[in-house]
Amino acid sequence: MVGKKEISYSICSLVLIGIFIIVAFSGTSLARTNYDMTKTIDLNKFFNVPIIEAKAGEVLNVEFQVTSGSDIDVLLMTPSDFADYQNAIKNSGPIKYIAVGSVLKSNYKKYTYTFVEGGDYQLVFDNTDVPKSGGSPLNQVEMNLKVSVSATPLTPEPTGDIPYSVTPKASGFEAILAAFVIVTLALRRK
């Protein structure tokens, strides 16, 4: 026969498992896109980073620094714009890209872009003469780059003269540990 203590223990265990599942899957974003690398891009070539299934409101974090070579362009595109871009390289045609998520003629930049619409995207590090108003490639480019997609910006930047502070959030692990301690203490009291 099952006693009240065993039933209470089973209920608390189920509650703990439920809390674990909720904490583990809420508010945490598994980085589907995460690059931290050194890359060489030959003259008239590009390197693209696929961004798969970005959700509206997620943040693209980009940091790059050219360590050798000329300025490059970083272009954020939809898949159809990326296909047009590849054709434009061969045929010298016009291209479309998301301007607020892109940078032209630069050798260093750290920026974020918040996705307005969910979907797939391509982030292109361009060492070609496309777009027309972009960088003028002279030779191969060596660069360090970091690209990730997260639920919030990795480094908030101040705007204007308004002071700001960052309040650290508890990680999912800390919340799970706290829930475990609470349930364990509750079980010990009985």
Secondary structure, 3 states (H helix, E strand, C coil): CCCHHHHHHHHHHHHHHHHHHHHHHCCCCCCCCEEEEEEEECCCEEEEEEEEEECCCCEEEEEEEEEECCCEEEEEECHHHHHHHHHHHHHCCCCCCEEEEEEEEECEEEEEEECCCCEEEEEEEEECCCCCCCCCCCCCEEEEEEEEEECCCCCCCCCCCCCCCCCCCCCHHHHHHHHHHHHHHHHHHC
